[in-house]
Amino acid sequence: MMVIMFNPLISALNRFLILAGILCFISPAAFAVTVISNDINDSDIKDIQFWISDVASTDTESLPRKIAQKNWQPLRHIESSEVGKGGSVWFKFEIKASEALIDPWVLTLRLAITQRARIFTVNQSTKALWGSKVLGLHYPFEDRYEQSRHLVFPIDIEPRQIYDVYLEIQTTNVIFVPMMVSKQSDFKKHNTQDLITMGLVVGSLLVMLFYNLGVFSILRDPTYFYYCVYVFSALLYILCITGIAQIYIWEDNLFLINEGVYLFASLTFLTATIFFRKFLNLKSYGGWIIWVNTSILAVWASIVFSFIFYNTIYLVSIMGLMSIITTLIGIYMSVYLALKRDRIAVIYLFSWFFLMIGTITFILMSRGVLEYNLFTTYSQMIGMVIELVLLSYALAYRINLGREQTAAAQEEALVLAKRVSTERRRRIVAQEETLSLQRNINEKLEQQVELRTKQYEEAMDQLEIANADLTKLSLTDQLSQVFNRRGFDEAIESECRRARREQQNLAMIIVDIDNFKTINDSYGHTVGDTCIKEIAKALKSVVNRSVDMVARYGGEEFVFLLPNTSVEDAQLVAEKARKIVEALEIHDEGHTLNITASFGVAAWVPETDVDFQLLIKASDAALYQAKEAGRNRVHLGSRDAVV
């Protein structure tokens, strides 16, 4: 068996392609070809050469003879601007069967995403030409010689004859091209192994996908959802890179056939970065970690969007470079968090170990260092499956760790609760003893307090009586036994504020005894004092509301303070009082006196808290008018007259 591989550029196989990218050529137009092994003992394959055509060939009959004169070059590393731009890569080698072929030979191209391929054989002696059918993703699957995801061509050669074999390959998504010349029975054995391996890989991914979807539906943990999206993206990528999707899923979708590998590789990077963010809870660390992760997410989202609408070979190169940067940063962050003793980060980093081992094995096999076999061929996929299995385990471990932490916290809380309960019981016992002692003390203290309280209440009652008597004494005129000027001043201020607040009338009547000075001069002050007492009694008899007030204003002057009383009602009160005073007969020391009084009335709704001053002036002015008009009469005053 002979195997040939070439690599035109760094394509995003997955985020683990960092090592592949470092070891391979990053040029957007470069490939490398390496002979791995030659297992067919009864054949002679030699003089492997290559030639690059700028366009895909269409001729069939004369094409091998035309290209036989081209500038063929020995197998080595080459760079060409035509690779990946619609041209073809040709390989030419000689093959010879030493003996009769009991088991037919086949040439197998194990690059499942080859878009177009065919071979020609030319007998060097007879110049007989044989050409295969054109096979590839752009051609019907039913036309293939073998119903396999790989391209298989029969090689019909005669014993001891030398043939020139021409192989043409055209693909824009070349990653590597293993070309095998083997016995047909060996191919069937390898094909069976391939089907089993692919079934195990895809089946493992599907099992993990549906299992974690089920866990997500139960736990509703968003990390499981992001993991499932990541696994689904990786599954689509594997189905594309192996050709399964192009053959069995979207065989009629030209866009996904040509661009599916790059699109789903970028999507895998994007979902892996999101899962990395959620799985390790990068937001809790903040700082440069979350900033760098957000920047990488934005770049990969832009790349995925660009592949949907616009794809160039340079965009593929950018994707390859970003795969290296993303993986390096992912490794650095994982190591950084692992050094911070984040056990989840340690498991995440450990899962990468198998991924890296698989990638290194695949690269060494592609360079001819390791033998081409089943393990080396699928080492990357095996590494990916192991990585995803470990990540699935890490998710379960993460939940279990959370449960352990919760259980530990609950156990610690239980121990603390027991300590609190024990301490509480001790306190209760101490409190009971203290309460018993305090109860005895309180009983004695209560007795003393009760005695002292009774004494205090008696003293306070006496004090209140004394204060009431003192207050009454301080506000009462000693001669007339009505309120004095101080009591009137305090009352009129408070009543003025209340009347303004409630928008009610406040009435005031000033009373002056007519010719009182003459009585004093003629009969003496004793008779004058008797007149004051009798008139005070007469004035008090006029009012019967508790809010009304009669006060001695000074000398022979008295005053009425009548809250909520209109000027008309106040005039009636004044007139009634005038008649009672007029009807009085005062007998003292053999003298009988008839006395009259003059009245000044004013009333309105106060506009300010000090409007009582105007009220006093208005009633005083009305009193003056009553005196001027001949005394023993009632006169009304107004606010306008004193403003």
SULURGI-V97156 format. One record per run of one state. SS is the DSSP state (2 for helix, 1 for strand, 0 for the rest). FROM is the first residue (numbers start at 1). LEN is the number of residues. If there is no record, write none. Layout:
{{SS & FROM & LEN} {SS & FROM & LEN}}
This chain:
{{0 & 1 & 3} {1 & 4 & 2} {0 & 6 & 9} {2 & 15 & 9} {0 & 24 & 6} {1 & 30 & 2} {0 & 32 & 2} {1 & 34 & 2} {0 & 36 & 7} {1 & 43 & 11} {0 & 54 & 9} {2 & 63 & 5} {0 & 68 & 5} {1 & 73 & 2} {0 & 75 & 3} {1 & 78 & 2} {0 & 80 & 8} {1 & 88 & 10} {0 & 98 & 7} {1 & 105 & 5} {0 & 110 & 6} {1 & 116 & 8} {0 & 124 & 5} {1 & 129 & 3} {0 & 132 & 3} {1 & 135 & 1} {0 & 136 & 5} {2 & 141 & 3} {0 & 144 & 7} {1 & 151 & 5} {0 & 156 & 3} {1 & 159 & 1} {0 & 160 & 2} {1 & 162 & 9} {0 & 171 & 8} {1 & 179 & 5} {2 & 184 & 36} {0 & 220 & 2} {2 & 222 & 20} {0 & 242 & 2} {2 & 244 & 6} {0 & 250 & 4} {2 & 254 & 26} {0 & 280 & 2} {2 & 282 & 3} {0 & 285 & 2} {2 & 287 & 23} {0 & 310 & 3} {2 & 313 & 27} {0 & 340 & 3} {2 & 343 & 24} {0 & 367 & 7} {2 & 374 & 4} {0 & 378 & 1} {2 & 379 & 97} {1 & 476 & 1} {0 & 477 & 6} {1 & 483 & 1} {0 & 484 & 1} {2 & 485 & 18} {0 & 503 & 2} {1 & 505 & 9} {0 & 514 & 2} {2 & 516 & 8} {0 & 524 & 1} {2 & 525 & 18} {0 & 543 & 6} {1 & 549 & 6} {0 & 555 & 2} {1 & 557 & 7} {0 & 564 & 3} {2 & 567 & 16} {0 & 583 & 2} {1 & 585 & 4} {0 & 589 & 2} {1 & 591 & 4} {0 & 595 & 2} {1 & 597 & 9} {0 & 606 & 6} {2 & 612 & 17} {0 & 629 & 5} {1 & 634 & 3} {0 & 637 & 7}}
